[in-house]
Structures are given as structure tokens and as C-alpha cells.
Amino acid sequence: MEWDWAYAREILPLLLSGLKVTVIATVLGAAVAAVLGLVFALLRRSSNRIVARTAGFLVQFIRGTPLLVQLYFIFYVLPDIGIRLPALAAGVIGMGLHYATYAAEVYRGGIEAVPRGQWEAARATNLTMRQTWINVVLPQAVPPMIPALANYLLAMFKETPLLSAITVLEMMNQAKSIANSSYRYVEPMTMVGVFFLVISLISVAILRWLEHRYGRRT
Amino acid sequence: MGDWAGYLVLILEGAWVTVRLTVMGCALALVVAFVAGLGRIAPWAPVRWLATAYIEFFRGTSIFVQLFWIYFVLPMTGVSLGAMEAGVLALGLNVGAYGAEVVRGAILAVPNDQREATVALNMTGWQRLRHVILPQALPLMLPTFGNNAIELLKATAVVSLISLADMTFQGQIVRSQTGNTIVPFLTILVLYFLMSLAIAGAIGWLERRVTRGLDGVR
């Protein structure tokens, strides 16, 4: 089958509008994941054993099951119990929840990597809990987390095509609808692939820089 | 009640497809990971470039796009694949690209004096790899391979979108036939979770086996 440049140019605006939705979904999903991840991480550190274990199990469960099924669950089950969400909102919540479990592990690892001596020194110098966190622990815990979090952001971006399964009109769904109405698969599918590849390659370059800038020095 | 038994059989049939996809996908991914991972540290530059290009391409685009490309675009160039073959191919190539980086990292992590010792002992390239490098690199790879296998299991859900009757697909069928949303989706979520626990358990067992006799070395 021939590659048709005129056709490719014709469908470009539609794909770009899909790309916009993809980016919006990624950014919102990342925000949800960052906040929920913190909640999970704190719950797992809870001194209440039952809370900590429940949170731990939940994290493991979400990490062990496919995002697609979780999206279906949110998209189809919530309306049945009276919560109506637009498809994009369901998608953002689903992706955010899924990646929150990954973010939680990053937060936990980052906080646990701060040496005990730092905590003890903070106590010895009579810092309040708030001062300890803001001035001692977080400045040391956050920079090493940045490359790992950026990595998951990129992973999430690549999973956004799953949203097409719950009718979000993102880039992949645009490509599918174009392909289905014109019976030409080569151009839309290839272009979506190229878009993803280009954005990923740029992101990987940024990621390498972040690792270099903030990575744990060994 | 009799109906539910029928639906459960439907989901279990889907589970069998998911298991087969996971096993075959993992097998392909393992082979690809070693070929590409060793390719990246090969002494010949063109082989390194080829391996790098493959890895960057498959890590840079999402499994979803790759699957659709293999299933819808490849047939137009004359290569026609069934849904199952397309699924295994996409899963294997995608996860294999991630695995290749693991193989490369683990092999490079083997201390350099080990390599120098093999040179001093006049071993051939294959002997070095088989008897000295790999036995030490393998235990380093296993935990990440386990995570990759679970990622592969989760990614199998995507093949339901090219109408392969895996567990997610069957879950959707049950949903559309019964109108019940929570039961089918919760069932498949639990089944996926059990499968990922099984994979984690199997890798843990393998890890204990492979590290047997390595105590005291590291």
C-alpha cells in the first residue's frame, strides 16, 4: 500500500487535536497521581497497623492488575452506583490512581533513603516536626525522586491510548475513527506512532538531563 | 444462578487465553531481551546501533500503538497475522525492549576483574559468557524480569481491543449480556491479581534457586 502525503496532511489537524487531549489527560493524570501517591505513601507509613496493611494491599492490588480493566471498572461501575463522570474524568482518575501506586513507592523509597542520622540530628538540634520535614528531610529526599517520577510520567503518557477504549477522543481514538471512515490504516496509525516516538525521544533526552542533574550521586 | 456458572466459564476461557498470551509473550520477550541486550554491548558498532534503534523504538511508542500497527498496518504490506500472533509479537517485542536494558545493565554490573580473569584464562567469548558472566548477571536480572513479566501480564489486556477473546474481552461480553458491571470486572481484576501473585511467587522461587551457592561470593 502506498503512502499518501496529501492524505497525511489532510488528517494532521485531527490528529493534533487528539494529541491535545492526550497531553491534557497526561498532565491531569500526573497531578492526581502525585497527590494520591503522597496519600498512599503516608497511609503506608501510618502507625496504625490495619491502615498501613490495607493501604499496602491496595497498592499491590492496583499494581498487579491492568490499567485497562481499572478504567473499565471506573467507567462502567461508578455510573451504576450513581456517580456520573465524563469519559475524560474517568480516564484521568483511573490513570492517576494507577500511577499513584507507583509514585507512592518512589516517595517511600526517597524518604527512606534519607539517613537516620539526619532525623536524629534534627531532633538533637530541637527542630519541630514541621521544620524537620521542610528543612532537613524533603530537601534531601525530593531531588533523587525527580528522575523516577519523570520516568513514570513518560510511562503514563504512553498509556494514554488506553483511554480510547472508554471513548475519550484522544490521539489514538482520532486515528482509529479516521481509519474506520476512510479504510486507510497506514497513515493514521503510523503518524500516531511517529508522534509518540518523537515526544518520547525528546522526553528521554530531558530525563537523561534530569538524572544527571538530580540523580543520586554514588 | 445457572447463568452465572456459564458466564464464569466464559471468563475462565478468557483467562486461559490470557495465560497463554503471557507465557508465549514472556518466552519471546526473554529471547529478544538477550539478543538485543547482548547486541547493545556487542563489539561491532552496526550491531550496537541496530539494537539501540530497536530498543528506543519499542520503548518510545506505546504497546497499544505497536499492537494496532502490527495488526492493522502490517497486513497491508502483505504480512498477515492472526490476532493471537499479533498479540504475542507486540507483547514480546515491547517487553523484550525493556528486558534488553536489564540484560545490558546486569552484564555491565559484573565486576571487570571477572572479565579480565576470563581473558587471562584464555576462555573463548562463549565460555566467558556461559560460565562466568551470566551465572553472576542472572541473579541481578531476575527481580526486574519479574516486574517485567507482571507488566506483560497487565499489557495482555490491551489485546482485547483487537478482538482477541482474552479475559478482559470476556469480561466486557459478560457485562454487555448481563448488564451487571461490578461482578464481571471485579472477577477479572481478582483473577489478574492472582496471576500476578503467581508470577511474583515463581520469580521469588527462581531467585532462591539461582542464588544458591552464591553466598559468600557477594
Chai-1 contact restraints between the chains, C-beta under 6 A:
chainA,res_idxA,chainB,res_idxB,connection_type,confidence,min_distance_angstrom,max_distance_angstrom,comment,restraint_id
A,M1,B,M76,contact,1.0,0.0,6.0,A-B,restraint_1
A,F61,B,F193,contact,1.0,0.0,6.0,A-B,restraint_2
A,G64,B,F193,contact,1.0,0.0,6.0,A-B,restraint_3
A,G64,B,S196,contact,1.0,0.0,6.0,A-B,restraint_4
A,T65,B,L189,contact,1.0,0.0,6.0,A-B,restraint_5
A,T65,B,Y192,contact,1.0,0.0,6.0,A-B,restraint_6
A,T65,B,F193,contact,1.0,0.0,6.0,A-B,restraint_7
A,P66,B,K154,contact,1.0,0.0,6.0,A-B,restraint_8
A,P66,B,A157,contact,1.0,0.0,6.0,A-B,restraint_9
A,L68,B,A157,contact,1.0,0.0,6.0,A-B,restraint_10
A,V69,B,A157,contact,1.0,0.0,6.0,A-B,restraint_11
A,V69,B,T168,contact,1.0,0.0,6.0,A-B,restraint_12
A,V69,B,I188,contact,1.0,0.0,6.0,A-B,restraint_13
A,V69,B,L189,contact,1.0,0.0,6.0,A-B,restraint_14
A,Y72,B,F185,contact,1.0,0.0,6.0,A-B,restraint_15
A,F73,B,F185,contact,1.0,0.0,6.0,A-B,restraint_16
A,Y76,B,T181,contact,1.0,0.0,6.0,A-B,restraint_17
A,V77,B,T181,contact,1.0,0.0,6.0,A-B,restraint_18
A,V77,B,I182,contact,1.0,0.0,6.0,A-B,restraint_19
A,D80,B,T181,contact,1.0,0.0,6.0,A-B,restraint_20
A,K158,B,S62,contact,1.0,0.0,6.0,A-B,restraint_21
A,P161,B,S62,contact,1.0,0.0,6.0,A-B,restraint_22
A,P161,B,F64,contact,1.0,0.0,6.0,A-B,restraint_23
A,A165,B,L161,contact,1.0,0.0,6.0,A-B,restraint_24
A,Y185,B,F72,contact,1.0,0.0,6.0,A-B,restraint_25
A,Y185,B,V73,contact,1.0,0.0,6.0,A-B,restraint_26
A,V186,B,V73,contact,1.0,0.0,6.0,A-B,restraint_27
A,V186,B,M76,contact,1.0,0.0,6.0,A-B,restraint_28
A,M189,B,F68,contact,1.0,0.0,6.0,A-B,restraint_29
A,M189,B,W69,contact,1.0,0.0,6.0,A-B,restraint_30
A,M189,B,F72,contact,1.0,0.0,6.0,A-B,restraint_31
A,M189,B,V73,contact,1.0,0.0,6.0,A-B,restraint_32
A,V192,B,V65,contact,1.0,0.0,6.0,A-B,restraint_33
A,G193,B,T61,contact,1.0,0.0,6.0,A-B,restraint_34
A,G193,B,V65,contact,1.0,0.0,6.0,A-B,restraint_35
A,G193,B,W69,contact,1.0,0.0,6.0,A-B,restraint_36
A,F196,B,T61,contact,1.0,0.0,6.0,A-B,restraint_37
A,F196,B,V65,contact,1.0,0.0,6.0,A-B,restraint_38
A,L197,B,G60,contact,1.0,0.0,6.0,A-B,restraint_39
A,L197,B,T61,contact,1.0,0.0,6.0,A-B,restraint_40
A,S200,B,G60,contact,1.0,0.0,6.0,A-B,restraint_41
A,L201,B,G60,contact,1.0,0.0,6.0,A-B,restraint_42
